[in-house]
């Protein structure tokens, strides 16, 4: 069964993730390896019958690795698989993230391209490159959790107002 096959990668995923956390110069190498095992596990989970959601499987078996970190690792591994030299001059995971190919924007429900001016609306100068990268690699529930833990009610209302204005366009 494919989910059983996915479970065979849990030990390797956890080992490589721990190596990333402990490694200095080799962190990028371990992040790429972890991403390879995550991609293999995800393929097996998504091939399972009955269908299993990757996010549920990840939370159940490797909850110590956040969705954001999982996304970064898998994107690093995918980019590396396509071009082994892409990170040749990178000294850190942060450097490598900056070299990741941009993900194509998805169409919204109304068929419009999701490349609108939300960043301009929310921040006239646009998000910093680091914040933009983080948000591209994080799940909506994680953003919501962080915002509700960090911001007060007035800040959240302001954000909701601005997002609603953007969606009204």
TORMARDREN-38602 format. One record per residue (C-alpha): residue in three letters; x, y, z. Coordinates in pm, 1 decimal. Example, Ala and Ser with C-alpha at 12.3 -4.5 7.8 and 13.67 -1.06 7.14 Angstrom:
<atoms>
<atom code="ALA" X="1230.0" Y="-450.0" Z="780.0"/>
<atom code="SER" X="1367.0" Y="-106.0" Z="714.0"/>
</atoms>
This chain:
<atoms>
<atom code="UNK" X="0.0" Y="0.0" Z="0.0"/>
<atom code="UNK" X="145.7" Y="342.8" Z="-94.4"/>
<atom code="UNK" X="98.5" Y="499.6" Z="251.0"/>
<atom code="UNK" X="300.3" Y="212.4" Z="397.8"/>
<atom code="UNK" X="571.6" Y="298.2" Z="143.8"/>
<atom code="UNK" X="554.2" Y="661.4" Z="255.4"/>
<atom code="UNK" X="610.0" Y="553.1" Z="614.8"/>
<atom code="UNK" X="939.7" Y="397.2" Z="508.5"/>
<atom code="UNK" X="1074.4" Y="750.3" Z="450.6"/>
<atom code="UNK" X="980.8" Y="892.2" Z="793.9"/>
<atom code="UNK" X="1307.7" Y="787.4" Z="960.1"/>
<atom code="UNK" X="1518.9" Y="933.5" Z="681.0"/>
<atom code="UNK" X="1314.1" Y="1254.1" Z="678.0"/>
<atom code="UNK" X="1358.2" Y="1302.0" Z="1052.7"/>
<atom code="UNK" X="1729.7" Y="1215.4" Z="1037.4"/>
<atom code="UNK" X="1799.7" Y="1465.5" Z="759.9"/>
<atom code="UNK" X="1591.7" Y="1736.1" Z="929.8"/>
<atom code="UNK" X="1786.3" Y="1689.3" Z="1254.4"/>
<atom code="UNK" X="2108.3" Y="1707.3" Z="1051.9"/>
<atom code="UNK" X="1994.2" Y="2039.5" Z="903.0"/>
<atom code="UNK" X="1935.7" Y="2178.8" Z="1250.5"/>
<atom code="UNK" X="2279.4" Y="2064.7" Z="1371.9"/>
<atom code="UNK" X="2480.8" Y="2123.8" Z="1055.7"/>
<atom code="UNK" X="2676.3" Y="2436.4" Z="984.3"/>
<atom code="UNK" X="2820.9" Y="2418.4" Z="634.0"/>
<atom code="UNK" X="2627.1" Y="2105.7" Z="536.1"/>
<atom code="UNK" X="2277.0" Y="2229.5" Z="624.4"/>
<atom code="UNK" X="2184.2" Y="2289.2" Z="260.0"/>
<atom code="UNK" X="2295.5" Y="1940.2" Z="161.0"/>
<atom code="UNK" X="2080.4" Y="1786.5" Z="436.1"/>
<atom code="UNK" X="1783.8" Y="2010.2" Z="349.8"/>
<atom code="UNK" X="1798.5" Y="1886.6" Z="-10.6"/>
<atom code="UNK" X="1822.4" Y="1523.5" Z="105.2"/>
<atom code="UNK" X="1529.6" Y="1572.8" Z="341.1"/>
<atom code="UNK" X="1333.7" Y="1728.5" Z="54.7"/>
<atom code="UNK" X="1404.5" Y="1423.9" Z="-164.3"/>
<atom code="UNK" X="1258.2" Y="1193.1" Z="100.2"/>
<atom code="UNK" X="963.7" Y="1425.9" Z="156.8"/>
<atom code="UNK" X="889.6" Y="1428.1" Z="-217.2"/>
<atom code="UNK" X="902.9" Y="1047.4" Z="-226.7"/>
<atom code="UNK" X="676.5" Y="1019.3" Z="76.5"/>
<atom code="UNK" X="431.6" Y="1270.9" Z="-70.5"/>
<atom code="UNK" X="416.3" Y="1081.1" Z="-401.0"/>
<atom code="UNK" X="331.5" Y="762.2" Z="-213.7"/>
<atom code="UNK" X="73.4" Y="931.0" Z="7.6"/>
<atom code="UNK" X="-98.9" Y="1095.1" Z="-288.4"/>
<atom code="UNK" X="-102.8" Y="763.4" Z="-475.9"/>
<atom code="UNK" X="-276.7" Y="588.0" Z="-186.5"/>
<atom code="UNK" X="-616.0" Y="429.9" Z="-226.4"/>
<atom code="UNK" X="-825.9" Y="546.3" Z="-50.4"/>
<atom code="UNK" X="-695.1" Y="896.7" Z="-103.4"/>
<atom code="UNK" X="-500.5" Y="1040.9" Z="188.6"/>
<atom code="UNK" X="-432.2" Y="1413.3" Z="229.4"/>
<atom code="UNK" X="-61.1" Y="1493.8" Z="238.7"/>
<atom code="UNK" X="-109.9" Y="1763.1" Z="504.5"/>
<atom code="UNK" X="-285.5" Y="1516.7" Z="737.6"/>
<atom code="UNK" X="-21.0" Y="1251.1" Z="680.0"/>
<atom code="UNK" X="259.0" Y="1503.3" Z="739.7"/>
<atom code="UNK" X="99.9" Y="1625.3" Z="1061.6"/>
<atom code="UNK" X="52.6" Y="1269.5" Z="1188.3"/>
<atom code="UNK" X="399.2" Y="1135.3" Z="1106.2"/>
<atom code="UNK" X="641.9" Y="1430.4" Z="1097.7"/>
<atom code="UNK" X="464.7" Y="1704.9" Z="1291.4"/>
<atom code="UNK" X="794.7" Y="1836.0" Z="1426.9"/>
<atom code="UNK" X="869.6" Y="1971.4" Z="1077.7"/>
<atom code="UNK" X="644.6" Y="2266.9" Z="997.7"/>
<atom code="UNK" X="456.7" Y="2294.6" Z="669.5"/>
<atom code="UNK" X="672.3" Y="2594.9" Z="581.3"/>
<atom code="UNK" X="994.9" Y="2400.1" Z="635.7"/>
<atom code="UNK" X="855.5" Y="2100.7" Z="448.1"/>
<atom code="UNK" X="773.6" Y="2325.7" Z="151.6"/>
<atom code="UNK" X="1120.8" Y="2478.9" Z="151.5"/>
<atom code="UNK" X="1291.6" Y="2138.2" Z="164.8"/>
<atom code="UNK" X="1080.1" Y="1994.3" Z="-116.5"/>
<atom code="UNK" X="1130.7" Y="2300.3" Z="-336.5"/>
<atom code="UNK" X="1507.3" Y="2286.5" Z="-277.3"/>
<atom code="UNK" X="1516.2" Y="1917.0" Z="-367.4"/>
<atom code="UNK" X="1305.5" Y="1966.5" Z="-679.5"/>
<atom code="UNK" X="1520.8" Y="2255.0" Z="-802.2"/>
<atom code="UNK" X="1837.3" Y="2056.1" Z="-729.9"/>
<atom code="UNK" X="1701.4" Y="1753.8" Z="-919.3"/>
<atom code="UNK" X="1641.7" Y="1975.6" Z="-1222.2"/>
<atom code="UNK" X="1985.2" Y="2143.6" Z="-1204.7"/>
<atom code="UNK" X="2251.5" Y="2008.8" Z="-969.3"/>
<atom code="UNK" X="2455.8" Y="2327.8" Z="-1010.3"/>
<atom code="UNK" X="2176.7" Y="2567.7" Z="-910.3"/>
<atom code="UNK" X="2307.7" Y="2601.2" Z="-553.9"/>
<atom code="UNK" X="2680.1" Y="2568.5" Z="-630.8"/>
<atom code="UNK" X="2763.3" Y="2915.9" Z="-500.2"/>
<atom code="UNK" X="2524.5" Y="2908.0" Z="-203.4"/>
<atom code="UNK" X="2662.3" Y="2910.0" Z="148.8"/>
<atom code="UNK" X="2332.3" Y="2867.3" Z="329.8"/>
<atom code="UNK" X="1972.9" Y="2755.1" Z="294.6"/>
<atom code="UNK" X="1873.3" Y="3123.0" Z="289.5"/>
<atom code="UNK" X="2101.6" Y="3182.2" Z="-12.0"/>
<atom code="UNK" X="1952.7" Y="2877.9" Z="-185.6"/>
<atom code="UNK" X="1594.4" Y="2992.7" Z="-123.7"/>
<atom code="UNK" X="1673.7" Y="3313.5" Z="-310.3"/>
<atom code="UNK" X="1773.0" Y="3103.9" Z="-614.5"/>
<atom code="UNK" X="1454.6" Y="2897.9" Z="-621.8"/>
<atom code="UNK" X="1248.3" Y="2945.2" Z="-936.0"/>
<atom code="UNK" X="939.4" Y="3155.1" Z="-881.4"/>
<atom code="UNK" X="622.1" Y="2952.4" Z="-854.3"/>
<atom code="UNK" X="355.8" Y="3030.4" Z="-1113.3"/>
<atom code="UNK" X="58.5" Y="3220.7" Z="-979.2"/>
<atom code="UNK" X="-269.0" Y="3033.1" Z="-968.7"/>
<atom code="UNK" X="-593.4" Y="3164.4" Z="-1106.9"/>
<atom code="UNK" X="-844.7" Y="3285.2" Z="-851.5"/>
<atom code="UNK" X="-1199.2" Y="3151.8" Z="-843.9"/>
<atom code="UNK" X="-1316.6" Y="3434.0" Z="-1069.0"/>
<atom code="UNK" X="-1058.4" Y="3339.2" Z="-1331.4"/>
<atom code="UNK" X="-834.8" Y="3640.4" Z="-1276.3"/>
<atom code="UNK" X="-465.1" Y="3587.8" Z="-1242.1"/>
<atom code="UNK" X="-348.3" Y="3593.7" Z="-882.7"/>
<atom code="UNK" X="-69.6" Y="3840.4" Z="-963.9"/>
<atom code="UNK" X="-268.9" Y="4145.7" Z="-863.6"/>
<atom code="UNK" X="-159.9" Y="4431.5" Z="-648.7"/>
<atom code="UNK" X="-228.3" Y="4278.5" Z="-308.2"/>
<atom code="UNK" X="127.7" Y="4343.1" Z="-199.1"/>
<atom code="UNK" X="93.8" Y="4704.5" Z="-309.6"/>
<atom code="UNK" X="-234.9" Y="4736.6" Z="-125.5"/>
<atom code="UNK" X="-106.7" Y="4579.5" Z="194.2"/>
<atom code="UNK" X="232.3" Y="4748.5" Z="179.0"/>
<atom code="UNK" X="283.4" Y="5026.5" Z="-74.7"/>
<atom code="UNK" X="652.0" Y="4947.8" Z="-112.7"/>
<atom code="UNK" X="583.9" Y="4575.3" Z="-151.2"/>
<atom code="UNK" X="693.3" Y="4297.8" Z="83.2"/>
<atom code="UNK" X="1058.2" Y="4242.8" Z="158.0"/>
<atom code="UNK" X="1213.6" Y="3959.3" Z="-48.1"/>
<atom code="UNK" X="1247.2" Y="3745.4" Z="266.4"/>
<atom code="UNK" X="885.2" Y="3795.9" Z="371.4"/>
<atom code="UNK" X="766.2" Y="3725.2" Z="18.5"/>
<atom code="UNK" X="964.1" Y="3397.7" Z="11.6"/>
<atom code="UNK" X="831.0" Y="3295.8" Z="350.8"/>
<atom code="UNK" X="470.8" Y="3364.7" Z="250.5"/>
<atom code="UNK" X="512.6" Y="3168.7" Z="-73.4"/>
<atom code="UNK" X="617.5" Y="2868.0" Z="132.5"/>
<atom code="UNK" X="369.6" Y="2879.3" Z="418.8"/>
<atom code="UNK" X="18.9" Y="2743.1" Z="455.1"/>
<atom code="UNK" X="-274.1" Y="2978.1" Z="514.1"/>
<atom code="UNK" X="-350.2" Y="2820.6" Z="853.7"/>
<atom code="UNK" X="5.3" Y="2892.9" Z="969.5"/>
<atom code="UNK" X="-21.2" Y="3257.6" Z="862.8"/>
<atom code="UNK" X="-354.3" Y="3287.6" Z="1043.2"/>
<atom code="UNK" X="-213.3" Y="3127.2" Z="1357.3"/>
<atom code="UNK" X="88.8" Y="3357.9" Z="1366.7"/>
<atom code="UNK" X="-116.0" Y="3670.1" Z="1295.1"/>
<atom code="UNK" X="-376.7" Y="3596.7" Z="1562.6"/>
<atom code="UNK" X="-103.2" Y="3524.3" Z="1816.4"/>
<atom code="UNK" X="100.2" Y="3832.5" Z="1724.3"/>
<atom code="UNK" X="-140.1" Y="4110.4" Z="1626.8"/>
<atom code="UNK" X="-413.2" Y="4278.0" Z="1828.2"/>
<atom code="UNK" X="-774.3" Y="4299.4" Z="1714.0"/>
<atom code="UNK" X="-732.3" Y="4641.6" Z="1549.3"/>
<atom code="UNK" X="-439.7" Y="4522.6" Z="1336.7"/>
<atom code="UNK" X="-636.2" Y="4214.8" Z="1229.1"/>
<atom code="UNK" X="-940.6" Y="4428.2" Z="1140.0"/>
<atom code="UNK" X="-718.1" Y="4656.3" Z="931.9"/>
<atom code="UNK" X="-575.6" Y="4356.5" Z="746.5"/>
<atom code="UNK" X="-924.3" Y="4214.8" Z="684.8"/>
<atom code="UNK" X="-1040.3" Y="4553.6" Z="552.1"/>
<atom code="UNK" X="-743.9" Y="4575.1" Z="313.4"/>
<atom code="UNK" X="-783.0" Y="4216.7" Z="191.7"/>
<atom code="UNK" X="-1154.3" Y="4273.7" Z="134.3"/>
<atom code="UNK" X="-1074.7" Y="4586.4" Z="-68.0"/>
<atom code="UNK" X="-830.3" Y="4384.5" Z="-278.3"/>
<atom code="UNK" X="-1086.2" Y="4106.8" Z="-333.9"/>
<atom code="UNK" X="-1352.3" Y="4359.0" Z="-434.6"/>
<atom code="UNK" X="-1147.9" Y="4463.8" Z="-740.2"/>
</atoms>
